[in-house]
Amino acid sequence: MPKKNTKDQIVDIEEQIRRLREKQKRILTNSQKEIGKHLMESWEIEDVEEAKALIETFKDQVISLKEVSSSTTENMERNKADFINPIGE
């Protein structure tokens, strides 16, 4: 098989990038749909506007809980590392 010239290789790579970006967009869209579906089912909501209003109502609380959870996880990992290697070697 003959070796592709540089221009053809570049075109192929650009096409691969385009396909990967499309795939990334599909994955993101599907995950957002899945999350929305789960939220509406678990909260027993049928109206999209009601769901949006509830999300806005609880948004600040969720962000705060997420920050606390992240901080707690970081502290646990740090403590675990200190336990495994107490003298910092």
Distance bins in CASP14 RR format, pairs under 12 A and 6 or more apart:
PFRMAT RR
TARGET T0000
AUTHOR 0000-0000-0000
RMODE 2
METHOD distances of the structure
MODEL  1
2 8 0 0 0 0 0 1 0 0 0 0 0
3 9 0 0 0 0 1 0 0 0 0 0 0
4 10 0 0 0 0 1 0 0 0 0 0 0
4 11 0 0 0 0 1 0 0 0 0 0 0
4 12 1 0 0 1 0 0 0 0 0 0 0
4 13 0 0 0 0 0 1 0 0 0 0 0
5 11 0 0 0 0 1 0 0 0 0 0 0
5 12 0 0 0 0 0 1 0 0 0 0 0
6 12 0 0 0 0 0 1 0 0 0 0 0
6 13 0 0 0 0 0 1 0 0 0 0 0
7 13 0 0 0 0 0 1 0 0 0 0 0
7 14 0 0 0 0 0 1 0 0 0 0 0
8 14 0 0 0 0 0 1 0 0 0 0 0
8 15 0 0 0 0 0 1 0 0 0 0 0
9 15 0 0 0 0 0 1 0 0 0 0 0
9 16 0 0 0 0 0 1 0 0 0 0 0
10 16 0 0 0 0 0 1 0 0 0 0 0
10 17 0 0 0 0 0 1 0 0 0 0 0
11 17 0 0 0 0 0 1 0 0 0 0 0
11 18 0 0 0 0 0 1 0 0 0 0 0
12 18 0 0 0 0 0 1 0 0 0 0 0
12 19 0 0 0 0 0 1 0 0 0 0 0
13 19 0 0 0 0 0 1 0 0 0 0 0
13 20 0 0 0 0 0 1 0 0 0 0 0
14 20 0 0 0 0 0 1 0 0 0 0 0
14 21 0 0 0 0 0 1 0 0 0 0 0
15 21 0 0 0 0 0 1 0 0 0 0 0
15 22 0 0 0 0 0 1 0 0 0 0 0
16 22 0 0 0 0 0 1 0 0 0 0 0
16 23 0 0 0 0 0 1 0 0 0 0 0
17 23 0 0 0 0 0 1 0 0 0 0 0
17 24 0 0 0 0 0 1 0 0 0 0 0
18 24 0 0 0 0 0 1 0 0 0 0 0
18 25 0 0 0 0 0 1 0 0 0 0 0
19 25 0 0 0 0 0 1 0 0 0 0 0
19 26 0 0 0 0 0 1 0 0 0 0 0
20 26 0 0 0 0 0 1 0 0 0 0 0
20 27 0 0 0 0 0 1 0 0 0 0 0
21 27 0 0 0 0 0 1 0 0 0 0 0
21 28 0 0 0 0 0 1 0 0 0 0 0
22 28 0 0 0 0 0 1 0 0 0 0 0
22 29 0 0 0 0 0 1 0 0 0 0 0
23 29 0 0 0 0 0 1 0 0 0 0 0
23 30 0 0 0 0 0 1 0 0 0 0 0
24 30 0 0 0 0 0 1 0 0 0 0 0
24 31 0 0 0 0 0 1 0 0 0 0 0
25 31 0 0 0 0 0 1 0 0 0 0 0
25 32 0 0 0 0 0 1 0 0 0 0 0
26 32 0 0 0 0 0 1 0 0 0 0 0
26 33 0 0 0 0 0 1 0 0 0 0 0
27 33 0 0 0 0 0 1 0 0 0 0 0
27 34 0 0 0 0 0 1 0 0 0 0 0
28 34 0 0 0 0 0 1 0 0 0 0 0
28 35 0 0 0 0 0 1 0 0 0 0 0
29 35 0 0 0 0 0 1 0 0 0 0 0
29 36 0 0 0 0 0 1 0 0 0 0 0
30 36 0 0 0 0 0 1 0 0 0 0 0
30 37 0 0 0 0 0 1 0 0 0 0 0
31 37 0 0 0 0 0 1 0 0 0 0 0
31 38 0 0 0 0 0 1 0 0 0 0 0
32 38 0 0 0 0 0 1 0 0 0 0 0
32 39 0 0 0 0 0 1 0 0 0 0 0
33 39 0 0 0 0 0 1 0 0 0 0 0
33 40 0 0 0 0 0 1 0 0 0 0 0
34 40 0 0 0 0 0 1 0 0 0 0 0
34 41 0 0 0 0 0 1 0 0 0 0 0
35 41 0 0 0 0 0 1 0 0 0 0 0
35 42 0 0 0 0 0 1 0 0 0 0 0
35 51 0 0 0 0 0 1 0 0 0 0 0
35 55 0 0 0 0 0 1 0 0 0 0 0
36 42 0 0 0 0 1 0 0 0 0 0 0
36 43 0 0 0 0 1 0 0 0 0 0 0
36 45 0 0 0 0 1 0 0 0 0 0 0
36 48 0 0 0 0 1 0 0 0 0 0 0
36 51 1 0 0 1 0 0 0 0 0 0 0
36 52 0 0 0 0 0 1 0 0 0 0 0
36 54 0 0 0 0 0 1 0 0 0 0 0
36 55 0 0 0 0 1 0 0 0 0 0 0
37 43 0 0 0 0 0 1 0 0 0 0 0
37 45 0 0 0 0 0 1 0 0 0 0 0
37 46 0 0 0 0 0 1 0 0 0 0 0
37 48 0 0 0 0 0 1 0 0 0 0 0
37 51 0 0 0 0 0 1 0 0 0 0 0
38 44 0 0 0 0 0 1 0 0 0 0 0
38 45 0 0 0 0 0 1 0 0 0 0 0
38 51 0 0 0 0 0 1 0 0 0 0 0
39 45 1 0 0 1 0 0 0 0 0 0 0
39 46 0 0 0 0 0 1 0 0 0 0 0
39 48 0 0 0 0 0 1 0 0 0 0 0
39 50 0 0 0 0 0 1 0 0 0 0 0
39 51 1 0 0 1 0 0 0 0 0 0 0
39 52 0 0 0 0 0 1 0 0 0 0 0
39 54 0 0 0 0 1 0 0 0 0 0 0
39 55 1 0 0 1 0 0 0 0 0 0 0
39 58 0 0 0 0 0 1 0 0 0 0 0
39 62 0 0 0 0 0 1 0 0 0 0 0
40 46 1 0 0 1 0 0 0 0 0 0 0
40 47 0 0 0 0 1 0 0 0 0 0 0
40 48 0 0 0 0 1 0 0 0 0 0 0
40 49 0 0 0 0 0 1 0 0 0 0 0
40 50 0 0 0 0 1 0 0 0 0 0 0
40 51 1 0 1 0 0 0 0 0 0 0 0
40 52 0 0 0 0 0 1 0 0 0 0 0
40 54 0 0 0 0 1 0 0 0 0 0 0
40 55 0 0 0 0 0 1 0 0 0 0 0
41 51 0 0 0 0 0 1 0 0 0 0 0
42 51 0 0 0 0 0 1 0 0 0 0 0
42 54 0 0 0 0 0 1 0 0 0 0 0
43 50 0 0 0 0 1 0 0 0 0 0 0
43 51 1 0 0 1 0 0 0 0 0 0 0
43 52 0 0 0 0 0 1 0 0 0 0 0
43 53 0 0 0 0 0 1 0 0 0 0 0
43 54 1 0 0 1 0 0 0 0 0 0 0
43 55 0 0 0 0 1 0 0 0 0 0 0
43 57 0 0 0 0 0 1 0 0 0 0 0
43 58 0 0 0 0 0 1 0 0 0 0 0
44 50 0 0 0 0 0 1 0 0 0 0 0
44 51 0 0 0 0 0 1 0 0 0 0 0
44 54 0 0 0 0 0 1 0 0 0 0 0
45 51 1 0 1 0 0 0 0 0 0 0 0
45 52 0 0 0 0 1 0 0 0 0 0 0
45 53 0 0 0 0 1 0 0 0 0 0 0
45 54 1 0 0 1 0 0 0 0 0 0 0
45 55 0 0 0 0 0 1 0 0 0 0 0
47 53 0 0 0 0 1 0 0 0 0 0 0
47 54 0 0 0 0 1 0 0 0 0 0 0
48 54 0 0 0 0 0 1 0 0 0 0 0
48 55 0 0 0 0 0 1 0 0 0 0 0
49 55 0 0 0 0 0 1 0 0 0 0 0
49 56 0 0 0 0 0 1 0 0 0 0 0
50 56 0 0 0 0 0 1 0 0 0 0 0
50 57 0 0 0 0 0 1 0 0 0 0 0
51 57 0 0 0 0 0 1 0 0 0 0 0
51 58 0 0 0 0 0 1 0 0 0 0 0
52 58 0 0 0 0 0 1 0 0 0 0 0
52 59 0 0 0 0 0 1 0 0 0 0 0
53 59 0 0 0 0 0 1 0 0 0 0 0
54 61 0 0 0 0 0 1 0 0 0 0 0
54 62 0 0 0 0 0 1 0 0 0 0 0
55 61 0 0 0 0 0 1 0 0 0 0 0
55 62 0 0 0 0 1 0 0 0 0 0 0
55 63 0 0 0 0 0 1 0 0 0 0 0
56 62 0 0 0 0 0 1 0 0 0 0 0
56 63 0 0 0 0 0 1 0 0 0 0 0
58 64 0 0 0 0 0 1 0 0 0 0 0
58 65 0 0 0 0 1 0 0 0 0 0 0
58 66 0 0 0 0 0 1 0 0 0 0 0
59 65 0 0 0 0 0 1 0 0 0 0 0
59 66 0 0 0 0 0 1 0 0 0 0 0
60 66 0 0 0 0 0 1 0 0 0 0 0
60 67 0 0 0 0 0 1 0 0 0 0 0
61 67 0 0 0 0 0 1 0 0 0 0 0
61 68 0 0 0 0 0 1 0 0 0 0 0
62 68 0 0 0 0 0 1 0 0 0 0 0
62 69 0 0 0 0 0 1 0 0 0 0 0
63 69 0 0 0 0 0 1 0 0 0 0 0
63 70 0 0 0 0 0 1 0 0 0 0 0
64 70 0 0 0 0 0 1 0 0 0 0 0
64 71 0 0 0 0 0 1 0 0 0 0 0
65 71 0 0 0 0 0 1 0 0 0 0 0
65 72 0 0 0 0 0 1 0 0 0 0 0
66 72 0 0 0 0 0 1 0 0 0 0 0
66 73 0 0 0 0 0 1 0 0 0 0 0
67 73 0 0 0 0 0 1 0 0 0 0 0
67 74 0 0 0 0 0 1 0 0 0 0 0
68 74 0 0 0 0 0 1 0 0 0 0 0
68 75 0 0 0 0 0 1 0 0 0 0 0
69 75 0 0 0 0 0 1 0 0 0 0 0
69 76 0 0 0 0 0 1 0 0 0 0 0
70 76 0 0 0 0 0 1 0 0 0 0 0
70 77 0 0 0 0 0 1 0 0 0 0 0
71 77 0 0 0 0 0 1 0 0 0 0 0
71 78 0 0 0 0 0 1 0 0 0 0 0
72 78 0 0 0 0 0 1 0 0 0 0 0
72 79 0 0 0 0 0 1 0 0 0 0 0
73 79 0 0 0 0 0 1 0 0 0 0 0
73 80 0 0 0 0 0 1 0 0 0 0 0
74 80 0 0 0 0 0 1 0 0 0 0 0
74 81 0 0 0 0 0 1 0 0 0 0 0
75 81 0 0 0 0 0 1 0 0 0 0 0
75 82 0 0 0 0 0 1 0 0 0 0 0
76 82 0 0 0 0 0 1 0 0 0 0 0
76 83 0 0 0 0 0 1 0 0 0 0 0
77 83 0 0 0 0 0 1 0 0 0 0 0
77 84 0 0 0 0 0 1 0 0 0 0 0
78 84 0 0 0 0 0 1 0 0 0 0 0
78 85 0 0 0 0 0 1 0 0 0 0 0
78 88 0 0 0 0 0 1 0 0 0 0 0
79 85 0 0 0 0 0 1 0 0 0 0 0
79 86 0 0 0 0 0 1 0 0 0 0 0
80 86 0 0 0 0 0 1 0 0 0 0 0
81 87 0 0 0 0 0 1 0 0 0 0 0
81 88 0 0 0 0 1 0 0 0 0 0 0
81 89 0 0 0 0 0 1 0 0 0 0 0
82 88 1 0 0 1 0 0 0 0 0 0 0
82 89 0 0 0 0 0 1 0 0 0 0 0
END
